[in-house]
Amino acid sequence: MRKEKLFSKDGCYSRVVESNALFHREAIIYGSRIIKALLENHDSTQTIKVLDLACGAEPVSITRMISNFPDRNFDYTGIDINPDQVNFARYQFQFPENIQQINIYEGNAWDPKSCLLQEEYDIIFMGLNLHHGTPEEVYYLATQISTTLSPQGVYINHDVYRPNDQPYQRRPDHHPDNINESFSLLEPALINGIALPDITKNELAWNAPDVKWRLTYSKLLRQSLIEQHAGLECADSTYKHVNMRDYPISLNDFSYIFKKADNDLNIKIIHYGKSHPLLDYIAMPVVSKSRDLLNNF
Ligand SMILES: C[S@@+](CC[C@H](N)C(=O)[O-])C[C@H]1O[C@@H](n2cnc3c(N)ncnc32)[C@H](O)[C@@H]1O
């Protein structure tokens, strides 16, 4: 993941974002409604602490949500594993003025406490990274989120999900052409012993013939990037990345894993409508310890 060109300064990810092929605009619209509900439960003088996991060079989704509330103050902490993404976010990205403090760490977003983040956050956001995790890695992340989220806080995830009725296909442990390039997101010792039978009983090996939805999804995304002017080269490199590395869990898996990590977590799934066939695969699960908060948007 670390050295992949798509996410380097020479890559084309900013064109992917601009094209809206992965529905960043919808994430901003729905995420802003969630933040509005959260702000109603917090004193207007309170600075809202935001943690952005796998923030990338241009953390547009969460910062545009924040900029919709110019009268409220926020502190922003981002984590990304790629040094050039961290440097761009630190020194070149324009954050909205209502963000008082900005901290960007180079580190592993799947183990945020390894970046020595000991405090609680009111908003934790992860955009388009969860689909890289195996169920066990997602479980570990869920345990970290449960201990890092404030009691009235919210975890917002904008991502790609496998349809609930398709079997889980496991991500390879390493690059198919290079056994020395690991795809693992966490040290094995952190996830050894995690058993998730409701997911893994339907599991296909990563090298099983591709399930139909993965082909449909990756072709639709490639086509959409071409139609939305991201360029052919960018459409092809994104298509290659998706086929090689993206083995997402389903939304049912998401709910099962987060509840198993902490039964006090409440989950609400937001869909972005049906205006595009790719929206069958993109959604925003929202997690909070406060059931009331989830009832308010
Ligand atoms: C698809 S981009 C998402 C960027 C942004 N969050 C968004 O919503 O557009 C994925 C980002 O995740 C970062 N990344 C990948 N694996 C990571 C990890 N284990 N820890 C932190 N960042 C990671 C990549 O460097 C890249 O910037």
The ligand as an ORCA input file, in Angstrom:
! r2SCAN-3c Opt
* xyz 0 1
  C      -8.347      5.947     -1.501
  S      -7.330      7.044     -0.605
  C      -8.521      7.823      0.435
  C      -8.188      9.240      0.740
  C      -9.285     10.006      1.442
  N      -9.536      9.445      2.773
  C     -10.565      9.993      0.634
  O     -11.630      9.701      1.200
  O     -10.530     10.346     -0.531
  C      -6.557      5.957      0.444
  C      -5.496      6.597      1.339
  O      -5.217      5.660      2.353
  C      -3.835      5.704      2.628
  N      -3.523      4.454      3.317
  C      -3.502      3.217      2.807
  N      -3.232      2.318      3.776
  C      -3.081      3.018      4.928
  C      -2.804      2.677      6.274
  N      -2.619      1.409      6.645
  N      -2.735      3.655      7.195
  C      -2.901      4.946      6.834
  N      -3.170      5.334      5.577
  C      -3.269      4.395      4.628
  C      -3.193      5.922      1.290
  O      -1.888      6.463      1.432
  C      -4.170      6.897      0.654
  O      -3.802      8.236      0.941
*
